[in-house]
Amino acid sequence: MWRAWRDQGVQVGGIASQEDRSIVERFAEHYGLPYSILLDESGEVNRAYHQDVAIPSAAAPRDCVIGTNGRIAFVNNGFELDAMETVLEKELSTE
């Protein structure tokens, strides 16, 4: 998805909340991730965006689109490309 939108200024990143740096680095290398991963060792970013985890030891992949105003414009636990692209189009048209 990022490759299709990067020329329009869309940035993609990951957040690893309360995870060990070495585990995150191995994961990123293993999957060849083309984007940066923020290490949120204290969980501060996770809490700032109200990303509560039902099971603290479980991974909770989540897709978010942060709008041009810094607020969450879209969030979902499933990959919904059409919905994310609709939000991106709206966000980019308001710049």
N, CA, C and O atoms as CSV, one atom per row, in Angstrom:
chain,resi,resn,atom,element,x,y,z
A,1,MET,N,N,0.821,-1.189,0.000
A,1,MET,CA,C,0.000,0.000,0.000
A,1,MET,C,C,0.869,1.258,0.000
A,1,MET,O,O,0.598,2.208,-0.735
A,2,TRP,N,N,1.906,1.256,0.824
A,2,TRP,CA,C,2.753,2.440,0.934
A,2,TRP,C,C,3.356,2.817,-0.404
A,2,TRP,O,O,3.403,3.995,-0.757
A,3,ARG,N,N,3.810,1.841,-1.141
A,3,ARG,CA,C,4.457,2.135,-2.427
A,3,ARG,C,C,3.495,2.861,-3.372
A,3,ARG,O,O,3.920,3.711,-4.154
A,4,ALA,N,N,2.222,2.536,-3.305
A,4,ALA,CA,C,1.229,3.169,-4.178
A,4,ALA,C,C,0.949,4.618,-3.782
A,4,ALA,O,O,0.514,5.412,-4.616
A,5,TRP,N,N,1.191,4.966,-2.533
A,5,TRP,CA,C,0.830,6.296,-2.018
A,5,TRP,C,C,2.022,7.174,-1.666
A,5,TRP,O,O,1.833,8.357,-1.380
A,6,ARG,N,N,3.212,6.659,-1.675
A,6,ARG,CA,C,4.371,7.424,-1.183
A,6,ARG,C,C,4.644,8.686,-1.988
A,6,ARG,O,O,5.105,9.678,-1.424
A,7,ASP,N,N,4.375,8.678,-3.281
A,7,ASP,CA,C,4.619,9.875,-4.095
A,7,ASP,C,C,3.683,11.022,-3.735
A,7,ASP,O,O,3.913,12.166,-4.128
A,8,GLN,N,N,2.629,10.711,-2.988
A,8,GLN,CA,C,1.688,11.740,-2.540
A,8,GLN,C,C,1.973,12.172,-1.101
A,8,GLN,O,O,1.187,12.896,-0.490
A,9,GLY,N,N,3.107,11.715,-0.576
A,9,GLY,CA,C,3.531,12.151,0.746
A,9,GLY,C,C,3.085,11.259,1.888
A,9,GLY,O,O,3.319,11.588,3.051
A,10,VAL,N,N,2.447,10.140,1.585
A,10,VAL,CA,C,2.003,9.236,2.637
A,10,VAL,C,C,3.220,8.515,3.209
A,10,VAL,O,O,4.071,8.017,2.471
A,11,GLN,N,N,3.283,8.470,4.528
A,11,GLN,CA,C,4.366,7.778,5.217
A,11,GLN,C,C,3.781,6.602,5.986
A,11,GLN,O,O,2.681,6.687,6.534
A,12,VAL,N,N,4.521,5.518,6.020
A,12,VAL,CA,C,4.097,4.334,6.752
A,12,VAL,C,C,5.154,4.026,7.793
A,12,VAL,O,O,6.352,4.148,7.539
A,13,GLY,N,N,4.702,3.630,8.955
A,13,GLY,CA,C,5.617,3.240,10.015
A,13,GLY,C,C,4.944,2.216,10.891
A,13,GLY,O,O,3.726,2.044,10.863
A,14,GLY,N,N,5.746,1.554,11.652
A,14,GLY,CA,C,5.224,0.592,12.612
A,14,GLY,C,C,5.547,1.053,14.017
A,14,GLY,O,O,6.465,1.843,14.235
A,15,ILE,N,N,4.786,0.554,14.956
A,15,ILE,CA,C,5.049,0.851,16.363
A,15,ILE,C,C,5.131,-0.480,17.098
A,15,ILE,O,O,4.197,-1.280,17.057
A,16,ALA,N,N,6.238,-0.707,17.760
A,16,ALA,CA,C,6.408,-1.893,18.584
A,16,ALA,C,C,6.322,-1.434,20.035
A,16,ALA,O,O,7.257,-0.833,20.564
A,17,SER,N,N,5.206,-1.719,20.661
A,17,SER,CA,C,4.972,-1.232,22.011
A,17,SER,C,C,5.407,-2.252,23.053
A,17,SER,O,O,4.985,-3.409,23.045
A,18,GLN,N,N,6.260,-1.784,23.944
A,18,GLN,CA,C,6.751,-2.570,25.070
A,18,GLN,C,C,7.351,-3.902,24.603
A,18,GLN,O,O,7.055,-4.967,25.146
A,19,GLU,N,N,8.187,-3.804,23.598
A,19,GLU,CA,C,8.848,-4.984,23.032
A,19,GLU,C,C,10.349,-4.769,23.054
A,19,GLU,O,O,10.817,-3.633,22.981
A,20,ASP,N,N,11.092,-5.829,23.150
A,20,ASP,CA,C,12.540,-5.783,23.186
A,20,ASP,C,C,13.103,-5.407,21.811
A,20,ASP,O,O,12.679,-5.947,20.788
A,21,ARG,N,N,14.048,-4.490,21.801
A,21,ARG,CA,C,14.645,-4.000,20.551
A,21,ARG,C,C,15.164,-5.142,19.669
A,21,ARG,O,O,14.938,-5.134,18.459
A,22,SER,N,N,15.844,-6.107,20.251
A,22,SER,CA,C,16.427,-7.187,19.449
A,22,SER,C,C,15.345,-8.022,18.761
A,22,SER,O,O,15.543,-8.474,17.634
A,23,ILE,N,N,14.228,-8.226,19.411
A,23,ILE,CA,C,13.118,-8.969,18.812
A,23,ILE,C,C,12.535,-8.193,17.639
A,23,ILE,O,O,12.243,-8.768,16.591
A,24,VAL,N,N,12.367,-6.892,17.817
A,24,VAL,CA,C,11.819,-6.042,16.762
A,24,VAL,C,C,12.769,-6.000,15.569
A,24,VAL,O,O,12.328,-6.091,14.423
A,25,GLU,N,N,14.049,-5.867,15.822
A,25,GLU,CA,C,15.033,-5.827,14.734
A,25,GLU,C,C,15.038,-7.134,13.950
A,25,GLU,O,O,15.084,-7.121,12.720
A,26,ARG,N,N,14.991,-8.256,14.653
A,26,ARG,CA,C,14.965,-9.561,13.962
A,26,ARG,C,C,13.691,-9.704,13.126
A,26,ARG,O,O,13.740,-10.192,11.997
A,27,PHE,N,N,12.562,-9.284,13.674
A,27,PHE,CA,C,11.288,-9.353,12.951
A,27,PHE,C,C,11.351,-8.530,11.671
A,27,PHE,O,O,10.994,-9.013,10.596
A,28,ALA,N,N,11.809,-7.283,11.791
A,28,ALA,CA,C,11.896,-6.390,10.630
A,28,ALA,C,C,12.837,-6.938,9.572
A,28,ALA,O,O,12.552,-6.859,8.377
A,29,GLU,N,N,13.960,-7.494,10.014
A,29,GLU,CA,C,14.922,-8.065,9.070
A,29,GLU,C,C,14.351,-9.316,8.397
A,29,GLU,O,O,14.480,-9.488,7.185
A,30,HIS,N,N,13.733,-10.171,9.174
A,30,HIS,CA,C,13.168,-11.416,8.639
A,30,HIS,C,C,12.128,-11.144,7.547
A,30,HIS,O,O,12.092,-11.830,6.526
A,31,TYR,N,N,11.280,-10.129,7.778
A,31,TYR,CA,C,10.216,-9.827,6.823
A,31,TYR,C,C,10.600,-8.750,5.817
A,31,TYR,O,O,9.804,-8.413,4.940
A,32,GLY,N,N,11.800,-8.210,5.931
A,32,GLY,CA,C,12.255,-7.194,4.986
A,32,GLY,C,C,11.356,-5.968,4.956
A,32,GLY,O,O,11.020,-5.466,3.884
A,33,LEU,N,N,10.973,-5.495,6.112
A,33,LEU,CA,C,10.043,-4.364,6.179
A,33,LEU,C,C,10.649,-3.120,5.533
A,33,LEU,O,O,11.779,-2.744,5.844
A,34,PRO,N,N,9.898,-2.480,4.632
A,34,PRO,CA,C,10.427,-1.306,3.924
A,34,PRO,C,C,10.167,0.002,4.655
A,34,PRO,O,O,10.311,1.077,4.073
A,35,TYR,N,N,9.785,-0.077,5.924
A,35,TYR,CA,C,9.474,1.129,6.683
A,35,TYR,C,C,10.105,1.059,8.069
A,35,TYR,O,O,10.541,0.000,8.519
A,36,SER,N,N,10.143,2.186,8.720
A,36,SER,CA,C,10.732,2.272,10.056
A,36,SER,C,C,9.759,1.763,11.112
A,36,SER,O,O,8.541,1.787,10.935
A,37,ILE,N,N,10.337,1.305,12.207
A,37,ILE,CA,C,9.535,0.880,13.344
A,37,ILE,C,C,9.954,1.699,14.564
A,37,ILE,O,O,11.124,1.716,14.946
A,38,LEU,N,N,8.992,2.366,15.157
A,38,LEU,CA,C,9.220,3.122,16.373
A,38,LEU,C,C,9.201,2.161,17.552
A,38,LEU,O,O,8.265,1.376,17.705
A,39,LEU,N,N,10.225,2.222,18.379
A,39,LEU,CA,C,10.247,1.421,19.597
A,39,LEU,C,C,9.591,2.221,20.716
A,39,LEU,O,O,10.139,3.218,21.188
A,40,ASP,N,N,8.448,1.786,21.118
A,40,ASP,CA,C,7.677,2.423,22.183
A,40,ASP,C,C,7.874,1.612,23.460
A,40,ASP,O,O,6.955,0.958,23.952
A,41,GLU,N,N,9.089,1.673,23.977
A,41,GLU,CA,C,9.460,0.814,25.095
A,41,GLU,C,C,8.615,1.047,26.347
A,41,GLU,O,O,8.342,0.102,27.087
A,42,SER,N,N,8.203,2.270,26.590
A,42,SER,CA,C,7.428,2.564,27.789
A,42,SER,C,C,5.925,2.363,27.589
A,42,SER,O,O,5.178,2.295,28.565
A,43,GLY,N,N,5.476,2.268,26.344
A,43,GLY,CA,C,4.046,2.152,26.059
A,43,GLY,C,C,3.354,3.496,25.957
A,43,GLY,O,O,2.131,3.561,25.828
A,44,GLU,N,N,4.138,4.583,26.014
A,44,GLU,CA,C,3.565,5.937,25.990
A,44,GLU,C,C,2.777,6.227,24.705
A,44,GLU,O,O,1.678,6.779,24.761
A,45,VAL,N,N,3.334,5.856,23.561
A,45,VAL,CA,C,2.644,6.097,22.284
A,45,VAL,C,C,1.379,5.260,22.227
A,45,VAL,O,O,0.328,5.736,21.799
A,46,ASN,N,N,1.481,4.038,22.650
A,46,ASN,CA,C,0.322,3.145,22.682
A,46,ASN,C,C,-0.814,3.766,23.502
A,46,ASN,O,O,-1.968,3.774,23.073
A,47,ARG,N,N,-0.476,4.277,24.672
A,47,ARG,CA,C,-1.485,4.903,25.531
A,47,ARG,C,C,-2.010,6.203,24.932
A,47,ARG,O,O,-3.197,6.505,25.059
A,48,ALA,N,N,-1.142,6.974,24.282
A,48,ALA,CA,C,-1.563,8.252,23.701
A,48,ALA,C,C,-2.635,8.059,22.636
A,48,ALA,O,O,-3.514,8.905,22.474
A,49,TYR,N,N,-2.562,6.957,21.919
A,49,TYR,CA,C,-3.555,6.675,20.890
A,49,TYR,C,C,-4.586,5.661,21.368
A,49,TYR,O,O,-5.298,5.062,20.562
A,50,HIS,N,N,-4.662,5.472,22.676
A,50,HIS,CA,C,-5.685,4.637,23.300
A,50,HIS,C,C,-5.728,3.233,22.713
A,50,HIS,O,O,-6.802,2.702,22.429
A,51,GLN,N,N,-4.562,2.641,22.534
A,51,GLN,CA,C,-4.483,1.299,21.960
A,51,GLN,C,C,-4.374,0.279,23.090
A,51,GLN,O,O,-3.305,-0.282,23.330
A,52,ASP,N,N,-5.479,0.047,23.776
A,52,ASP,CA,C,-5.479,-0.926,24.854
A,52,ASP,C,C,-5.454,-2.338,24.278
A,52,ASP,O,O,-6.074,-2.617,23.252
A,53,VAL,N,N,-4.742,-3.203,24.942
A,53,VAL,CA,C,-4.623,-4.593,24.504
A,53,VAL,C,C,-5.384,-5.463,25.490
A,53,VAL,O,O,-5.170,-5.372,26.699
A,54,ALA,N,N,-6.273,-6.307,24.975
A,54,ALA,CA,C,-7.066,-7.171,25.841
A,54,ALA,C,C,-6.189,-8.173,26.584
A,54,ALA,O,O,-6.417,-8.459,27.759
A,55,ILE,N,N,-5.187,-8.703,25.891
A,55,ILE,CA,C,-4.271,-9.657,26.492
A,55,ILE,C,C,-2.874,-9.041,26.395
A,55,ILE,O,O,-2.280,-9.056,25.317
A,56,PRO,N,N,-2.337,-8.504,27.483
A,56,PRO,CA,C,-1.078,-7.753,27.422
A,56,PRO,C,C,0.083,-8.467,26.750
A,56,PRO,O,O,0.939,-7.812,26.156
A,57,SER,N,N,0.136,-9.793,26.826
A,57,SER,CA,C,1.267,-10.491,26.221
A,57,SER,C,C,1.029,-10.833,24.752
A,57,SER,O,O,1.911,-11.396,24.103
A,58,ALA,N,N,-0.136,-10.506,24.224
A,58,ALA,CA,C,-0.461,-10.869,22.837
A,58,ALA,C,C,-0.162,-9.717,21.893
A,58,ALA,O,O,-0.314,-8.547,22.243
A,59,ALA,N,N,0.266,-10.071,20.692
A,59,ALA,CA,C,0.463,-9.057,19.654
A,59,ALA,C,C,-0.907,-8.580,19.208
A,59,ALA,O,O,-1.847,-9.368,19.100
A,60,ALA,N,N,-1.009,-7.307,18.954
A,60,ALA,CA,C,-2.290,-6.739,18.529
A,60,ALA,C,C,-2.076,-5.898,17.288
A,60,ALA,O,O,-2.087,-4.670,17.372
A,61,PRO,N,N,-1.881,-6.527,16.136
A,61,PRO,CA,C,-1.676,-5.730,14.931
A,61,PRO,C,C,-2.910,-4.881,14.654
A,61,PRO,O,O,-4.048,-5.335,14.776
A,62,ARG,N,N,-2.652,-3.667,14.287
A,62,ARG,CA,C,-3.744,-2.729,14.078
A,62,ARG,C,C,-3.333,-1.771,12.983
A,62,ARG,O,O,-2.190,-1.315,12.943
A,63,ASP,N,N,-4.257,-1.469,12.101
A,63,ASP,CA,C,-4.005,-0.490,11.049
A,63,ASP,C,C,-4.603,0.838,11.454
A,63,ASP,O,O,-5.777,0.917,11.817
A,64,CYS,N,N,-3.794,1.880,11.392
A,64,CYS,CA,C,-4.264,3.231,11.713
A,64,CYS,C,C,-3.851,4.171,10.599
A,64,CYS,O,O,-2.788,4.023,9.995
A,65,VAL,N,N,-4.699,5.124,10.345
A,65,VAL,CA,C,-4.328,6.242,9.483
A,65,VAL,C,C,-4.376,7.460,10.375
A,65,VAL,O,O,-5.418,7.795,10.937
A,66,ILE,N,N,-3.237,8.121,10.499
A,66,ILE,CA,C,-3.164,9.353,11.275
A,66,ILE,C,C,-3.362,10.488,10.285
A,66,ILE,O,O,-2.617,10.615,9.314
A,67,GLY,N,N,-4.362,11.303,10.536
A,67,GLY,CA,C,-4.692,12.391,9.624
A,67,GLY,C,C,-3.653,13.489,9.621
A,67,GLY,O,O,-2.720,13.488,10.424
A,68,THR,N,N,-3.824,14.411,8.719
A,68,THR,CA,C,-2.889,15.533,8.593
A,68,THR,C,C,-2.888,16.408,9.843
A,68,THR,O,O,-1.968,17.200,10.045
A,69,ASN,N,N,-3.917,16.268,10.685
A,69,ASN,CA,C,-3.995,17.041,11.928
A,69,ASN,C,C,-3.397,16.292,13.113
A,69,ASN,O,O,-3.438,16.783,14.241
A,70,GLY,N,N,-2.837,15.096,12.862
A,70,GLY,CA,C,-2.220,14.314,13.925
A,70,GLY,C,C,-3.179,13.436,14.696
A,70,GLY,O,O,-2.769,12.748,15.631
A,71,ARG,N,N,-4.439,13.444,14.327
A,71,ARG,CA,C,-5.435,12.621,15.007
A,71,ARG,C,C,-5.745,11.366,14.197
A,71,ARG,O,O,-5.551,11.325,12.982
A,72,ILE,N,N,-6.225,10.359,14.890
A,72,ILE,CA,C,-6.571,9.117,14.210
A,72,ILE,C,C,-7.759,9.366,13.285
A,72,ILE,O,O,-8.811,9.836,13.719
A,73,ALA,N,N,-7.576,9.044,12.007
A,73,ALA,CA,C,-8.649,9.184,11.023
A,73,ALA,C,C,-9.286,7.828,10.728
A,73,ALA,O,O,-10.418,7.757,10.251
A,74,PHE,N,N,-8.553,6.756,11.015
A,74,PHE,CA,C,-9.050,5.406,10.753
A,74,PHE,C,C,-8.275,4.429,11.625
A,74,PHE,O,O,-7.063,4.553,11.796
A,75,VAL,N,N,-8.987,3.465,12.168
A,75,VAL,CA,C,-8.333,2.396,12.924
A,75,VAL,C,C,-9.156,1.128,12.770
A,75,VAL,O,O,-10.386,1.155,12.773
A,76,ASN,N,N,-8.438,0.013,12.634
A,76,ASN,CA,C,-9.117,-1.258,12.506
A,76,ASN,C,C,-8.139,-2.374,12.835
A,76,ASN,O,O,-6.930,-2.217,12.666
A,77,ASN,N,N,-8.653,-3.480,13.298
A,77,ASN,CA,C,-7.810,-4.641,13.595
A,77,ASN,C,C,-7.632,-5.555,12.395
A,77,ASN,O,O,-6.891,-6.535,12.465
A,78,GLY,N,N,-8.299,-5.246,11.306
A,78,GLY,CA,C,-8.175,-6.054,10.103
A,78,GLY,C,C,-7.697,-5.195,8.953
A,78,GLY,O,O,-7.925,-3.986,8.939
A,79,PHE,N,N,-7.044,-5.805,8.003
A,79,PHE,CA,C,-6.522,-5.058,6.860
A,79,PHE,C,C,-7.661,-4.793,5.882
A,79,PHE,O,O,-8.124,-5.707,5.200
A,80,GLU,N,N,-8.109,-3.551,5.814
A,80,GLU,CA,C,-9.193,-3.150,4.920
A,80,GLU,C,C,-8.667,-2.086,3.972
A,80,GLU,O,O,-8.818,-0.888,4.212
A,81,LEU,N,N,-8.052,-2.539,2.902
A,81,LEU,CA,C,-7.394,-1.640,1.966
A,81,LEU,C,C,-8.337,-0.585,1.406
A,81,LEU,O,O,-7.977,0.591,1.367
A,82,ASP,N,N,-9.530,-0.967,0.973
A,82,ASP,CA,C,-10.466,-0.001,0.398
A,82,ASP,C,C,-10.830,1.098,1.387
A,82,ASP,O,O,-10.884,2.273,1.023
A,83,ALA,N,N,-11.077,0.720,2.629
A,83,ALA,CA,C,-11.437,1.700,3.653
A,83,ALA,C,C,-10.268,2.646,3.934
A,83,ALA,O,O,-10.463,3.853,4.076
A,84,MET,N,N,-9.059,2.097,4.015
A,84,MET,CA,C,-7.893,2.945,4.269
A,84,MET,C,C,-7.646,3.896,3.103
A,84,MET,O,O,-7.307,5.060,3.315
A,85,GLU,N,N,-7.811,3.413,1.885
A,85,GLU,CA,C,-7.596,4.280,0.724
A,85,GLU,C,C,-8.635,5.393,0.662
A,85,GLU,O,O,-8.314,6.512,0.261
A,86,THR,N,N,-9.856,5.109,1.046
A,86,THR,CA,C,-10.895,6.143,1.091
A,86,THR,C,C,-10.508,7.242,2.074
A,86,THR,O,O,-10.653,8.428,1.780
A,87,VAL,N,N,-10.016,6.838,3.238
A,87,VAL,CA,C,-9.593,7.814,4.253
A,87,VAL,C,C,-8.389,8.605,3.753
A,87,VAL,O,O,-8.333,9.822,3.925
A,88,LEU,N,N,-7.428,7.924,3.136
A,88,LEU,CA,C,-6.250,8.610,2.608
A,88,LEU,C,C,-6.643,9.650,1.560
A,88,LEU,O,O,-6.139,10.773,1.581
A,89,GLU,N,N,-7.529,9.286,0.656
A,89,GLU,CA,C,-7.987,10.228,-0.367
A,89,GLU,C,C,-8.619,11.464,0.277
A,89,GLU,O,O,-8.361,12.592,-0.142
A,90,LYS,N,N,-9.428,11.244,1.277
A,90,LYS,CA,C,-10.078,12.360,1.989
A,90,LYS,C,C,-9.035,13.234,2.684
A,90,LYS,O,O,-9.086,14.460,2.579
A,91,GLU,N,N,-8.097,12.616,3.389
A,91,GLU,CA,C,-7.075,13.360,4.106
A,91,GLU,C,C,-6.201,14.176,3.137
A,91,GLU,O,O,-5.879,15.331,3.414
A,92,LEU,N,N,-5.828,13.586,2.027
A,92,LEU,CA,C,-4.966,14.275,1.078
A,92,LEU,C,C,-5.692,15.403,0.350
A,92,LEU,O,O,-5.059,16.356,-0.104
A,93,SER,N,N,-6.997,15.303,0.236
A,93,SER,CA,C,-7.759,16.349,-0.441
A,93,SER,C,C,-8.001,17.566,0.453
A,93,SER,O,O,-8.423,18.613,-0.037
A,94,THR,N,N,-7.739,17.443,1.763
A,94,THR,CA,C,-7.965,18.550,2.694
A,94,THR,C,C,-6.692,19.317,3.011
A,94,THR,O,O,-6.724,20.260,3.801
A,95,GLU,N,N,-5.569,18.932,2.408
A,95,GLU,CA,C,-4.297,19.618,2.700
A,95,GLU,C,C,-4.303,21.021,2.144
A,95,GLU,O,O,-3.321,21.748,2.292
